[in-house]
Amino acid sequence: MAEYICVLNKDTIIIKPAKKTPILLRMIVLVFAMVCGVYICSVCLKQISTHSKIKIQDIQVIERPSPDVDHENLQISSVHYPNPETFSRAECAHNPVRYFAILSMQRSGSGWFETLLNSHVNVSSNGEIFSVLDRRINISSITQTLDKVYNLDWFTSASKNECSAAVGFKWMLNQGVMQHHKEIADYFNRRGVSAIFLFRRNLLRRMVSVLANSYDRHAKLLNGTHKSHVHSTEEAETLAKYKPMINSTLLISDLKEVEITATKALEYFNSTRHIVLYYEDLIKNPTKLKDVQAFLGLPVMELMSRQVKIHKGPLSDHVKNWEDINKTLNGTAYESFLQADY
C-alpha cells in the first residue's frame, strides 16, 4: 500500500499510511503511463532511424571511388527500359539501360577513351554523332537525335543493341553544347543522362595534337589517307615526324581560352549527374577506369584499346619553334606544361 510523509516541524517526520486509491484513479494513471511509454518508444525509433541514415550517407562518402575528383556527383544513376522502334530487345527487354554522354574537346583523348568503354561487353558508345551539322542545327534537331540514341535506334559499329547496359556517345563542346547548354542540361536531368567530362591537363600537348591533326587532314601522311587515330607504332612514328609551329604571341591567350571553356562547361552542367576525368590520370592510374564503370553502374571488366599514342616523349621533340615556346611559358602559370610527359 502507498504511504505519504507528513512533516510536523523541523525535527519531526511522521509517515502515515495513505488512503486506498480509487479504481478510476488507478486506471487513469495506468493509461497515462502506457501513452507515455508508446511516445518514448516512437521517439527512440525515430532517432535510431535517423542515426542509421546518417551512417549510410557517411559510408557512401568514405567509399567514393575517386576522392580526388571534385566534380563527381554520386547520386545513383537512373535506369531505363527503352523500347526501340527498329528492333526487339527480346530476352534483354527487362535489363535496365543507363544513358551517358562524354563531353570533351578535340584531341583530349576522347577517341581512345571511347574505345576503352566500347571494349566493355555491355557498353554502346556511338562516336561523335554531332560532328554532322544538320544534327545540331537547332535544339529541336539535337533533341531528336538524342531521343534516337537513347531509344537504342541509333546504329553504329559500336552498338550492342539488345543487351546494352549503358548507351551514349561523345560530344565535343564546340558542337552545340555551349550554345544550347541550358536546354541540353534540362534534357539530361529530365531523361536521367549522366555526363562524363573528359579534359586534358596539359593543354600545350593538346595544342600540338590539334595542329598536327589539322595538318594531316590536308597532307595525308599515311599513304594518302588521313587518320586521327592509329593502331600501329609505325603509323604513329610517321605522323609524329611533323613538327607544328606554334604562335608564341597568342599562346597564353589561347591556353586561357581553353581553360575558360572547360570551366564554363562544368558550371553549365553542374546540376546534372556527372564525373570529371583527365586524360593524364586515366593513363597513369588504371583504377580510374573502374571508377567510370562504377559511375555507370556496370560490372567491372578490364578495358582495352588498340590505339597507339602518336606524340610520345618530351614536347621539345614535337614543336618546331620550341625555344620560343619555352621562353614564352617560363615563369607563367603554364610553365609545368613544358615538362609533363602526357
C-alpha positions in Angstrom: 0.0 0.0 0.0 1.3 3.5 -0.8 2.4 5.8 2.0 2.7 9.5 2.4 5.0 11.7 4.5 3.7 14.3 6.9 6.2 16.9 8.2 5.1 18.5 11.5 8.2 20.6 12.2 11.9 20.7 11.5 12.8 17.7 13.7 9.6 15.6 13.5 8.6 13.4 10.5 5.6 11.1 10.7 4.9 8.5 8.0 1.2 7.7 7.7 -0.4 5.0 5.5 -2.2 6.5 2.5 -5.9 6.1 1.9 -7.0 3.5 -0.6 -6.7 4.9 -4.2 -10.0 4.7 -6.1 -10.0 2.2 -9.0 -10.8 5.0 -11.5 -7.7 7.0 -10.5 -5.6 3.8 -10.8 -6.9 3.3 -14.3 -6.1 6.9 -15.3 -2.5 6.5 -14.0 -2.1 3.2 -15.9 -3.4 4.7 -19.2 -1.2 7.7 -18.8 1.8 5.5 -18.2 1.0 3.4 -21.3 0.7 6.6 -23.5 4.0 7.9 -22.2 5.7 4.6 -22.9 4.4 4.5 -26.5 5.5 8.1 -27.1 9.0 7.4 -25.7 9.4 4.3 -27.9 8.4 6.2 -31.0 10.9 9.0 -30.3 13.6 6.4 -29.8 12.8 4.6 -33.0 12.9 7.9 -35.0 16.3 8.7 -33.5 17.7 5.2 -34.4 16.3 5.5 -37.9 17.9 9.0 -38.4 21.2 7.7 -37.0 21.2 4.8 -39.4 20.6 7.1 -42.4 23.4 9.3 -41.4 25.7 6.3 -41.1 24.7 5.1 -44.6 25.5 8.6 -46.1 28.8 8.6 -44.3 29.7 5.2 -45.8 28.9 6.5 -49.3 31.2 9.4 -48.9 34.0 7.2 -47.5 33.7 4.7 -50.3 33.7 7.3 -53.0 35.7 5.7 -55.9 37.8 8.8 -56.6 38.0 11.2 -53.6 40.3 13.5 -55.7 37.6 14.0 -58.3 36.0 17.2 -57.0 33.1 17.4 -59.5 31.7 14.0 -59.2 28.0 13.8 -58.4 27.5 10.4 -56.6 23.7 10.1 -56.9 22.6 6.7 -58.2 22.2 6.8 -61.9 18.7 6.5 -63.4 17.8 3.2 -65.1 15.7 2.9 -68.2 13.9 0.3 -70.2 13.8 1.6 -73.8 11.5 0.1 -76.4 13.3 0.6 -79.8 11.2 1.0 -82.9 13.7 -0.7 -85.2 14.3 -4.0 -83.4 13.1 -6.1 -80.4 15.3 -6.3 -77.3 13.9 -9.9 -76.9 15.1 -11.5 -73.7 17.0 -8.3 -72.7 13.8 -6.2 -72.6 13.9 -6.4 -68.8 17.5 -5.4 -68.5 18.0 -1.8 -67.4 19.9 0.7 -69.5 21.8 3.8 -68.3 22.3 6.8 -70.5 25.6 8.8 -70.7 27.3 11.4 -72.8 31.1 12.0 -73.0 31.6 15.8 -73.1 35.1 16.8 -74.2 37.2 18.8 -76.6 39.1 17.6 -79.7 42.4 15.9 -79.1 41.8 15.3 -75.4 41.8 11.5 -75.5 38.1 11.1 -76.1 38.6 8.7 -79.1 40.9 6.5 -77.1 38.6 6.7 -74.0 35.6 5.7 -76.1 37.4 2.6 -77.5 38.1 1.6 -73.9 34.4 1.9 -73.0 33.3 0.0 -76.1 35.6 -2.9 -75.1 33.1 -3.5 -72.3 30.6 -6.1 -73.4 27.6 -4.1 -72.2 28.5 -0.6 -73.4 27.5 1.1 -76.7 29.2 4.5 -77.2 28.2 5.7 -80.7 31.0 8.1 -81.6 31.0 11.8 -82.4 27.4 11.9 -83.7 27.1 15.7 -83.6 30.1 16.3 -86.0 27.4 16.4 -88.7 26.0 19.9 -88.7 22.4 19.0 -89.6 22.1 17.1 -86.3 22.9 20.2 -84.3 21.4 23.0 -86.5 19.0 23.8 -83.6 17.8 22.5 -80.3 15.0 20.5 -82.0 17.3 18.6 -84.2 19.6 18.0 -81.2 16.8 16.5 -79.0 15.5 14.4 -81.9 19.0 12.9 -82.3 19.3 12.4 -78.5 16.0 10.6 -78.4 17.0 8.3 -81.2 20.3 7.4 -79.5 18.8 6.8 -76.1 15.9 4.7 -77.6 18.6 2.4 -79.0 17.5 3.3 -82.5 21.0 4.7 -83.5 23.1 2.1 -85.2 26.9 2.2 -85.4 29.7 -0.4 -85.3 29.7 0.1 -81.5 26.1 -0.8 -81.0 25.5 -3.8 -78.7 21.7 -3.4 -79.4 19.6 -5.8 -77.4 21.8 -6.3 -74.3 23.3 -2.8 -73.9 23.5 -1.8 -70.2 24.9 1.7 -71.0 24.4 3.7 -74.1 25.8 7.0 -75.1 28.2 8.9 -77.4 30.9 11.5 -77.3 30.1 15.2 -77.8 32.6 17.9 -78.4 31.9 21.2 -76.6 32.1 23.2 -79.9 29.3 21.1 -81.4 26.3 22.9 -80.0 26.9 22.0 -76.3 27.9 25.5 -75.2 25.3 27.3 -77.4 22.4 25.3 -76.1 23.7 24.4 -72.7 20.5 25.2 -70.8 18.2 23.1 -72.9 20.7 20.2 -73.0 21.3 20.3 -69.2 17.5 20.3 -68.8 17.3 17.3 -71.2 20.0 15.4 -69.2 18.2 16.0 -65.9 14.8 15.1 -67.4 15.9 11.9 -69.1 18.5 10.8 -66.5 21.6 11.2 -68.7 24.9 11.0 -66.9 27.7 13.4 -68.2 31.3 12.2 -68.3 33.6 15.2 -68.7 37.0 14.3 -70.2 39.6 17.0 -70.3 43.4 17.2 -70.7 45.6 18.8 -68.0 48.4 19.6 -70.4 46.8 22.0 -72.8 50.1 22.6 -74.6 50.3 18.9 -75.6 46.7 19.1 -76.7 47.6 22.1 -78.9 50.4 20.2 -80.6 48.0 17.3 -81.3 45.3 19.7 -82.7 47.8 21.4 -85.0 49.4 18.1 -86.2 46.0 16.6 -86.8 44.8 19.6 -88.7 48.0 19.5 -90.9 47.4 15.8 -91.7 43.9 16.4 -92.9 45.5 18.0 -96.0 48.9 16.3 -96.1 47.5 12.8 -95.6 50.9 11.4 -94.5 49.8 7.8 -94.2 49.8 6.7 -97.9 47.4 9.5 -98.9 45.0 8.7 -96.1 44.1 10.9 -93.1 43.9 9.2 -89.8 43.1 10.9 -86.5 43.9 7.7 -84.5 46.4 4.9 -85.4 46.8 1.3 -84.3 50.5 0.7 -85.0 53.8 2.1 -83.8 54.9 2.6 -87.4 51.9 4.8 -88.2 52.3 6.8 -85.0 56.0 7.5 -85.8 55.1 8.6 -89.3 52.6 11.1 -88.0 54.9 12.3 -85.2 57.5 13.4 -87.8 55.6 16.5 -88.5 56.5 19.3 -86.0 54.0 22.1 -85.9 54.9 25.8 -85.5 53.0 27.3 -82.5 52.1 31.0 -82.5 54.0 32.2 -79.4 52.3 35.6 -79.4 48.8 34.1 -79.0 49.9 31.1 -77.0 49.0 32.2 -73.5 45.6 33.7 -74.6 44.8 30.5 -76.5 45.6 28.4 -73.4 43.4 30.6 -71.2 40.5 30.4 -73.7 40.5 26.6 -73.5 40.6 26.8 -69.7 37.7 29.2 -69.6 35.6 26.9 -72.0 36.2 23.9 -69.7 35.2 25.9 -66.6 32.1 27.3 -68.2 31.0 23.8 -69.3 31.3 22.5 -65.7 29.3 25.4 -64.5 26.6 24.9 -67.1 26.2 21.2 -66.3 26.7 21.4 -62.5 23.1 20.4 -61.9 23.5 17.2 -63.8 24.8 13.9 -62.5 28.4 14.0 -63.7 32.0 12.9 -63.3 35.2 14.8 -64.3 38.1 12.8 -65.8 41.5 13.8 -67.1 43.4 12.0 -69.9 46.7 12.0 -67.9 45.0 10.4 -64.9 43.5 7.7 -67.0 46.9 6.8 -68.4 48.8 6.9 -65.1 46.1 5.3 -62.9 44.2 2.4 -64.4 41.8 2.3 -61.4 40.2 5.4 -62.8 38.6 3.2 -65.4 37.0 1.2 -62.6 35.6 4.5 -61.2 34.0 5.1 -64.6 32.4 1.7 -64.7 31.1 2.1 -61.2 29.7 5.5 -62.2 27.8 3.9 -65.0 26.6 1.0 -62.8 28.4 -1.5 -64.9 30.1 -4.8 -63.8 33.8 -4.1 -63.7 35.8 -5.5 -66.5 39.4 -5.0 -67.9 39.0 -2.4 -70.6 41.4 -2.4 -73.6 42.2 -0.2 -76.7 44.2 -0.9 -79.8 45.0 2.8 -80.3 48.7 3.8 -80.2 49.8 7.2 -78.8 51.2 9.5 -81.5 53.3 12.1 -79.7 55.4 10.4 -77.1 58.4 11.7 -75.1 59.3 15.3 -74.4 57.4 18.1 -76.2 60.7 19.6 -77.3 60.8 16.7 -79.9 57.4 17.7 -81.3 57.5 21.5 -81.7 59.4 23.3 -84.4 59.9 26.6 -82.6 60.5 25.0 -79.2 62.9 27.7 -77.9 60.2 30.4 -78.4 57.6 28.4 -76.7 59.9 27.5 -73.8 60.7 31.2 -73.4 57.1 32.3 -73.6 55.8 29.9 -70.9 58.7 30.0 -68.5 57.7 31.8 -65.3 54.0 31.7 -66.1 51.1 29.6 -64.7 51.6 27.2 -67.7 55.3 26.5 -67.1 54.5 23.0 -65.9 53.2 22.1 -69.4 56.8 22.3 -70.7 57.9 19.3 -68.6 54.9 17.0 -68.4 55.1 13.7 -70.3 51.4 13.4 -71.2 
